[in-house]
Amino acid sequence: QVQLVESGGGLVQAGGSLRLSCAASGRTFSSSAMGWFRQAPGKEREFVAAINWNGGSTYYADSVKGRFTISRDNDKNTVYLQMNILKPEDTAVYYCAARQSRVIVTTTTRYAFWGQGTQVTVSS
């Protein structure tokens, strides 16, 4: 199995930037597609970004396309989410997730492992 721990969340003003990190442990990380999801209070968890097993392919939700960048370093067992030009509507708890597959998918039910989440708050 894979254990995931997110970090890097915080409070920023609109237009600012944050970089989230997800540290993974377990044997399957380097062969797993990874995703970032977010959930605001009272809302369903939604897809943000995903990356395949070796970082060669990425996919983004329309709401963050052009502003967020997902990347990974398999030697460090870490996946990142660089968030630029942040907007108040980006405010949410952000979760890192891992699949038991190398292929990108955008639905929460296709991810087997989840971190505890890290809070991102963007003020206006």
C-alpha positions as a Markdown table, in Angstrom:
| # | Residue | x | y | z |
|---|---|---|---|---|
| 1 | Gln | 0.0 | 0.0 | 0.0 |
| 2 | Val | 0.9 | 3.7 | -0.3 |
| 3 | Gln | 0.8 | 6.3 | 2.5 |
| 4 | Leu | 0.5 | 10.0 | 1.5 |
| 5 | Val | 1.1 | 13.1 | 3.5 |
| 6 | Glu | 0.4 | 16.6 | 2.1 |
| 7 | Ser | 2.0 | 19.8 | 3.1 |
| 8 | Gly | 2.5 | 23.4 | 1.9 |
| 9 | Gly | -1.0 | 24.8 | 2.4 |
| 10 | Gly | -1.6 | 28.2 | 3.9 |
| 11 | Leu | -3.2 | 31.6 | 3.6 |
| 12 | Val | -2.4 | 33.7 | 0.6 |
| 13 | Gln | -3.9 | 36.8 | -1.1 |
| 14 | Ala | -5.5 | 36.5 | -4.5 |
| 15 | Gly | -2.9 | 36.5 | -7.3 |
| 16 | Gly | -0.4 | 34.8 | -5.1 |
| 17 | Ser | 1.2 | 31.4 | -5.3 |
| 18 | Leu | 1.7 | 28.2 | -3.2 |
| 19 | Arg | 3.4 | 24.9 | -3.8 |
| 20 | Leu | 1.9 | 21.8 | -2.3 |
| 21 | Ser | 3.9 | 18.7 | -1.7 |
| 22 | Cys | 2.8 | 15.1 | -1.2 |
| 23 | Ala | 5.3 | 12.8 | 0.3 |
| 24 | Ala | 4.6 | 9.1 | -0.4 |
| 25 | Ser | 5.8 | 5.9 | 1.2 |
| 26 | Gly | 5.3 | 2.4 | -0.1 |
| 27 | Arg | 6.4 | 0.1 | -2.8 |
| 28 | Thr | 4.0 | 1.2 | -5.5 |
| 29 | Phe | 4.6 | 5.0 | -5.8 |
| 30 | Ser | 6.9 | 5.0 | -8.8 |
| 31 | Ser | 4.4 | 2.9 | -10.8 |
| 32 | Ser | 1.3 | 4.9 | -9.7 |
| 33 | Ala | -0.6 | 7.7 | -11.4 |
| 34 | Met | -1.2 | 10.5 | -8.9 |
| 35 | Gly | -3.9 | 13.1 | -8.6 |
| 36 | Trp | -4.7 | 16.2 | -6.7 |
| 37 | Phe | -8.3 | 16.9 | -5.6 |
| 38 | Arg | -9.9 | 19.6 | -3.5 |
| 39 | Gln | -13.0 | 19.9 | -1.4 |
| 40 | Ala | -14.6 | 23.1 | -0.1 |
| 41 | Pro | -17.1 | 23.1 | 2.9 |
| 42 | Gly | -20.4 | 21.7 | 1.8 |
| 43 | Lys | -19.1 | 20.8 | -1.6 |
| 44 | Glu | -18.2 | 17.5 | -3.2 |
| 45 | Arg | -14.6 | 16.6 | -3.7 |
| 46 | Glu | -13.5 | 17.6 | -7.2 |
| 47 | Phe | -10.6 | 16.8 | -9.5 |
| 48 | Val | -7.8 | 19.3 | -9.9 |
| 49 | Ala | -4.9 | 17.7 | -11.6 |
| 50 | Ala | -3.3 | 14.3 | -12.4 |
| 51 | Ile | 0.0 | 13.0 | -13.6 |
| 52 | Asn | 1.0 | 9.6 | -14.9 |
| 53 | Trp | 3.6 | 7.2 | -13.4 |
| 54 | Asn | 6.7 | 8.9 | -14.9 |
| 55 | Gly | 5.4 | 12.5 | -15.3 |
| 56 | Gly | 5.2 | 12.2 | -19.1 |
| 57 | Ser | 1.5 | 13.0 | -19.2 |
| 58 | Thr | -0.6 | 15.5 | -17.2 |
| 59 | Tyr | -4.2 | 16.6 | -17.1 |
| 60 | Tyr | -6.0 | 19.5 | -15.4 |
| 61 | Ala | -9.5 | 20.6 | -14.6 |
| 62 | Asp | -10.6 | 23.5 | -16.7 |
| 63 | Ser | -10.9 | 25.7 | -13.6 |
| 64 | Val | -7.1 | 25.5 | -12.9 |
| 65 | Lys | -5.7 | 25.1 | -16.4 |
| 66 | Gly | -2.9 | 27.5 | -17.2 |
| 67 | Arg | -2.5 | 28.4 | -13.5 |
| 68 | Phe | -1.6 | 25.1 | -11.7 |
| 69 | Thr | 1.2 | 22.7 | -12.6 |
| 70 | Ile | 1.5 | 19.1 | -11.3 |
| 71 | Ser | 4.9 | 17.4 | -11.2 |
| 72 | Arg | 6.6 | 14.5 | -9.6 |
| 73 | Asp | 10.0 | 13.3 | -8.5 |
| 74 | Asn | 10.0 | 9.6 | -8.2 |
| 75 | Asp | 13.5 | 9.5 | -6.7 |
| 76 | Lys | 12.1 | 11.6 | -3.8 |
| 77 | Asn | 8.7 | 9.8 | -3.7 |
| 78 | Thr | 7.0 | 13.2 | -3.9 |
| 79 | Val | 4.4 | 14.8 | -6.1 |
| 80 | Tyr | 3.9 | 18.6 | -6.3 |
| 81 | Leu | 1.2 | 21.0 | -7.2 |
| 82 | Gln | 2.4 | 24.5 | -8.1 |
| 83 | Met | -0.5 | 26.9 | -7.8 |
| 84 | Asn | -0.1 | 30.4 | -9.4 |
| 85 | Ile | -2.5 | 33.3 | -9.8 |
| 86 | Leu | -4.6 | 31.9 | -7.0 |
| 87 | Lys | -8.3 | 33.0 | -6.8 |
| 88 | Pro | -10.7 | 33.0 | -3.8 |
| 89 | Glu | -12.6 | 30.1 | -5.4 |
| 90 | Asp | -9.5 | 28.0 | -5.1 |
| 91 | Thr | -10.0 | 27.9 | -1.3 |
| 92 | Ala | -10.4 | 24.3 | -0.2 |
| 93 | Val | -8.8 | 21.4 | 1.5 |
| 94 | Tyr | -6.4 | 19.8 | -1.1 |
| 95 | Tyr | -5.9 | 16.1 | -1.1 |
| 96 | Cys | -3.2 | 14.0 | -2.8 |
| 97 | Ala | -4.3 | 10.6 | -4.1 |
| 98 | Ala | -2.6 | 7.6 | -5.7 |
| 99 | Arg | -3.9 | 5.0 | -8.1 |
| 100 | Gln | -3.0 | 1.3 | -8.5 |
| 101 | Ser | -2.3 | 2.1 | -12.1 |
| 102 | Arg | 0.1 | 4.1 | -14.2 |
| 103 | Val | -2.7 | 5.7 | -16.2 |
| 104 | Ile | -4.3 | 9.1 | -15.5 |
| 105 | Val | -8.0 | 9.2 | -14.5 |
| 106 | Thr | -10.0 | 12.1 | -13.0 |
| 107 | Thr | -12.6 | 10.4 | -10.8 |
| 108 | Thr | -12.2 | 10.0 | -7.1 |
| 109 | Thr | -13.4 | 6.4 | -7.1 |
| 110 | Arg | -10.5 | 5.3 | -9.2 |
| 111 | Tyr | -7.9 | 6.3 | -6.6 |
| 112 | Ala | -7.0 | 3.8 | -3.9 |
| 113 | Phe | -5.0 | 5.9 | -1.5 |
| 114 | Trp | -5.5 | 9.3 | 0.0 |
| 115 | Gly | -3.6 | 11.8 | 2.2 |
| 116 | Gln | -5.2 | 13.7 | 5.1 |
| 117 | Gly | -5.4 | 17.0 | 3.2 |
| 118 | Thr | -3.9 | 20.4 | 3.5 |
| 119 | Gln | -5.9 | 23.7 | 3.8 |
| 120 | Val | -5.5 | 26.4 | 1.2 |
| 121 | Thr | -7.2 | 29.7 | 1.8 |
| 122 | Val | -7.1 | 32.5 | -0.7 |
| 123 | Ser | -8.2 | 35.9 | 0.5 |
| 124 | Ser | -9.7 | 38.6 | -1.8 |
